[in-house]
């Protein structure tokens, strides 16, 4: 199989820098992890809205310490440094959900695929197959609190080149689901949409809740809502019930068999089929 073409770095800079929404953007051929590199850059003083993109990651990291490895030119591996000024650090928990919203909207618009999100931000295509993941890392710096958002997307992978399944979900890619897309166009659209939704969030966020209509964009994309789920909370604790909503703090609200509603701020969610209720 012929390798896909590299990203057009000049086109990305022309579209996203200068009069665009970002301050700095670099494309490297290979690195261990764009998140690791950008966390270090944040500590060294890199500005708000710095973007790092790698054509290949050799030590990419996902949630729950999972690895994310992809062949060169086949996927998107991008991290964005944000320095929002918020009254409460808990408000930062919304950033990975904003990134998930931007990603799902972009994939739907660019490819026509029925992308949806498994709470909080795994991108699912087809029958609950994972095509992308997002990792947010908070960093305390001399310039204040920063957040690095890392996004990894399987784009051109065929069945043989897909990464291993993560979190009990089979892996897929945009190509494996039957769509052909230009990676440069997909990435530029994603970063533009992320900038817009994150700016709206900055302007509307309060101390402990979300304003500005962002939640209304997230809810229709979240395929977890309405599903029977098992949430692994850590320490051997398990919560099972129906995912009823996502609240204004970005928490998944689960109603158990007794009717008790529990808001979950962190946990590994497994979608269960109706027969497993």
N, C-alpha and C positions, 0 to 999 in steps of 0.2 A: 504494500500500500504506500503510495506517494505521500510524503509528509505535507501537511498544510503549509501555506505561506506564513512568514512572520508577520507580526503586527506592523502597521505603518505608523511608526513613532512620530514622524513629522506631521502626519495628518492629525494625530491625537493632540499634539502640542498646539497646532494651529487652531483647533476647535475648542480646546479646553483651557488654554493659557491666554495671555494677553488680555483680551476683552472677555475671556471666558471665566468660569467660576472658581478656577484653581490657581494656587500660587506657584506650585512647582510640580513637575511631572518627570519621572525618569523611567526608562524601560531598560532592563538588564536581561542578558541572555539566560543566565542561570543563577540561582541563589539557593540557600537552604530554605529560608522562609521569609517572605516579604513582611510578615507581621513582626518577626524577630528583628529584622533590619530597621523597620520603621519605629518600633518601640525604642530602639537605641537612638535613632535620629530625633525622636521626640525629646528624649532626655538631654540631647545635645543642643536643643533649641530650635529644631526645624519648625517652620511656621504652620499655622492653621491651614488646612486644605492642601497638604502635601500628598502626592500620589506616588506610589512605587509599584511597578508592574514587572513581573518576571515571565519570560517565555517558558521557563522550566523551574519547578521547585523540587528539591531533593529531600527536604525535611519539613514539608508543610504540616501545619497543625490545625486540627479541628477541635470541636467541643469534646469534653470528656477525655482529653489527651489523645484523641485519635489522630492517626497520620493521614496525610493527603498528598499523594505523589501522582504526577501526571507526566506523560512524555512531552518533549519539547514541541511547541507550536499547536498542541492539540486542545489546550484548555485556556481559561483565563485565570490568572493568579494576580490579584491586585489588592493592595492595602491602601487605606486612606487615613491620614492623620487629621483629627478634628480637635479643635480647642473651644468647645462651646462654654459660655459662661452661664451656669445655672445655679439657682439658689440651693438646691438639694442634690446631693450626689445620686440619690435614688432615681432622679429623673434620667440619668444616663442609661438606665436599663432599657430605655426605649430605643436607643440608637441601633442595636442589631435588628429590631423589628422594622425600623425605618428602612434599613438596608434591604431586608427581605421584601418589603413592599416595592421598593424601587426595582429590585431584581425581577420579581414576578411580573410586574407591569411591563418591564422592558422585554422580557422573553415572550410574553403574550403578544405584544405589539410587533416585535421584530420577526418572530417565527410563526405566529399563528397557533402555537401549541397551547393547550389548556393547562398552563402552569398554575400550581397552587402551593401553599406553604404548610408544612407541618410545624406547629408551634414549637419554638418561637420563629425559626427562620430557615429551616431546610427547604430547598426547592424540590418539589415533586413533579414528575412528569409521568404520563401513562398510569399504570396501576400501582400507585405508591412506590415508584422507583425514584431514588435520589439522584438528582443531577447537579446539585450545588449545595454548598454549606457556607456559613458565615461565622466568624469568630471575632468577638469584640474584646479588647484588652484595655483596661484603664491604666493610665500611667501618671504618677505624681511627679511633676517637674518643677524647676525653679520658676517657670512661667505660669504655674498653675496646673490644674487637672487637664489631661489630654486623654483622648480615646483613639485607639487604632482599630479600624474596622477591616478585617481581612475577608475577602470573598474569593471562593474557588468554584469555577464552573466547568463541568465537562461539556465540551463543545463538539469536537470532531471525532471523538473516540468511537471505534467500533467495538464489538463485543470482546475482542481479544485484548484491546488496549485500555479497557475500563479499569479504574482502580478497584480495590477490594471493597466489598460492601461494608457499610459502617452503621452501627446502631441497629442492626437487624434488618436494614433495608437493602434490597438489591440496588446496584448502581445502574445508571443509564446516562445517556448524553443527549444533547440536542440532535445530533446526527442519527443516533440510534433510534430516536423517536420519529425519524423521517423528515426532519427539517434541515435545509441547507442555509447557512448564515455566514456572513463575513465577520470574523472576530473583531476587527477594528471598528466596524459599525456597531456591533453589539456592545462593545466596551465603551465607546464614546456615548452611546445612548444611555447606558447604565449610569455612567458617571454624571452625565447631565441631569438625569432624573433624580439620582441620589442627592446631588447638590440642591435641587429645587425643594425636595421634600424635607431635607435636613434644615434648610433655611427657614421654611415655614414652621417647622418644629421649634427652632430657636426663638422665633418671634412669638410663638403661642404657648410655650411650656410654662407651667406654674410650678410651685414647689413640689407637689406630689401628684400632679395629674397632667393629662395631655389635652391640649386645646388645638384649635386651628384645623380641625377636620381630618387629621392624619389617621385617627382611629377608624373613621368611616371608610378610609381607603384600605386599611389593613383587614378589617373583618371579612369582606367578601372574598378575599384571597386566601383566607385561612381555612384549609380543608380539615383541620382538626375540630373546628366547631361543629357540633352535631354528631360527632363520632363517639363511640364507646372506647375509652382509652385506659391504659395502665400507665401510671406515672411512677417511675423509680426515683424516689426522693433522696436516696443515699442512706447509709447506715442500715440497710436492709429494710427500710420502710417502703411500703407500696400503697399507692392510692389508686383505686379502680372506680370508674364511673363514667358518666356522660359529660363530655366537654360542652359546656353551655355557652360560654362567652369568653371574650378577652376584655378585661376591665381597663379603666383609664390609667392604671399603672403598668399596663402591659402584662398583667398576670392572667394565666389560664384559669378560668373558674370551672371546677369539676363538681358535679352533683353525684354523690354516691347512691347506693341502693336505698338508703334510709332517707334520702332527700336532703342531706346536709351538703351545703355548698362550701367548697374549700378553694380559696385562691392560691395558685401555685406560682411562685416567682422563679423557681429553678428546679429542674428535674428532667430526666430522660423520658420522653413520651413515646409510647408504643401504640399505634392505631390497631384496635381490635375489630375483627369482623363481627357482624350481628350475631352469628352463630356462637360466638364466644362469650356472649353476655351472661 
